[in-house]
Amino acid sequence: MINVTKSFLPPIEEYNKQVQRAWDNQWLTNRGELVLELEEKLKHYLKISNIVVTTNGTIPLQIALKLLGEQGDIITTPFSYVATTSVIVWEHCTPIFVDIHPEYLTIDETKIEAAITDRTTAILATHVFGNPCHVEAIEFIAKKHKLKVIYDAAHCFGVTYKNKSLFDYGDVSTCSFHATKLFHTGEGGAMFTNDSDLQHQLFYSHNFGHNGPLTFHGLGINGKISELQAAMGLAVLPYMKTILSDRKKVIDYYDANLDFSKLQSLKIRENTNWNYSYYPVIFENEKQLLKVEKELNDHQIFPRRYFYPSLNTIDYANGVAMPISESIASRIMCLPLYIGLCENNLDRIVTLINNNIC
Ligand SMILES: *Cc1c(COP(=O)(O)O)cnc(C)c1O
């Protein structure tokens, strides 16, 4: 069986070696030695100055919205994983959707201003599949209208834009270290900001608001990652180079062999150093997609319809029609992409696709 992805697992001895440290310390959570080391190593690897590692990639979005969203209207993208919208509703804010760019698939910055009202407090946009939003235009609009910018950068581990980590853009940006993501800790995530006051707020918010054992800076929740998850991160991180180069080989194969007379691929924004996180293909229509999907499934190959449905159509979101996002969502599929996917299997996938898109 070939799935859309397969978690990278380091040699188990290397994971055990890290876990042994937690045993030796008899310390399993509350920001122990492994979590602190993981944060330092990630800062170095990503060339960033601040990080708070968390227990998943959703809680940092909730914390950022709690701090910056003020229960107002949040301008957001309809084309993302459901978490981008559900956190807005969960935090008693209102999602206001703005349609996406048909090629970059990120929020269409030229349509943002028309959606701003006096209830708008923030923009929550996704760098979808690791492809950056138009961060300069969004920053300009946010400054002009005094809005906060939060980026769901769940897919963006290691991506740089104009030679800076993509995590450096926006007031807060967040990442996911879920098992299906490029770099993972089983479950995990992180939040990033360059503002030292905000960094302080993010930090205490993820630890019940604690200021030492007996006093509190303010309201908080439990977003802490455990030593056991950090152990996985420390064991995976040394393999990033291999992970990236192996994934690039798969992508190069698809690029060279798929029939692009009938398929559209993701357009990566200029000045981006991308991370090979997903391989979406866009069909001419949903019927074609369903035919190819069925053919692949019949051969035990399981791509995923990322992202479907368009989030404005989910009942609790109360979104208005988003024609581009709805059209793309109905026609897009992510192909299998993981380290160790061999050429034999790639050939089968490509042949099945090319022979069935007519
Ligand atoms: C994976 C993902 C999330 C959620 O991250 P978790 O670590 O699973 O909580 C949020 N947004 C996007 C775009 C994602 O792909």
PDBQT file of the ligand as one rigid body, heavy atoms in Angstrom, charges set to zero:
ROOT
HETATM    1  C1  LIG A 401      -1.249  20.034  10.197  1.00  0.00    +0.000 C 
HETATM    2  C2  LIG A 401      -1.881  21.373  10.105  1.00  0.00    +0.000 A 
HETATM    3  C3  LIG A 401      -2.366  22.056  11.234  1.00  0.00    +0.000 A 
HETATM    4  C4  LIG A 401      -2.512  21.411  12.577  1.00  0.00    +0.000 C 
HETATM    5  O1  LIG A 401      -1.358  20.959  13.131  1.00  0.00    +0.000 OA
HETATM    6  P1  LIG A 401      -1.417  19.815  14.250  1.00  0.00    +0.000 P 
HETATM    7  O2  LIG A 401       0.004  19.675  14.666  1.00  0.00    +0.000 OA
HETATM    8  O3  LIG A 401      -1.978  18.588  13.613  1.00  0.00    +0.000 OA
HETATM    9  O4  LIG A 401      -2.282  20.318  15.360  1.00  0.00    +0.000 OA
HETATM   10  C5  LIG A 401      -2.805  23.367  11.080  1.00  0.00    +0.000 A 
HETATM   11  N1  LIG A 401      -2.805  23.969   9.879  1.00  0.00    +0.000 NA
HETATM   12  C6  LIG A 401      -2.385  23.340   8.763  1.00  0.00    +0.000 A 
HETATM   13  C7  LIG A 401      -2.373  24.085   7.471  1.00  0.00    +0.000 C 
HETATM   14  C8  LIG A 401      -1.941  22.010   8.841  1.00  0.00    +0.000 A 
HETATM   15  O5  LIG A 401      -1.563  21.376   7.721  1.00  0.00    +0.000 OA
ENDROOT
TORSDOF 0
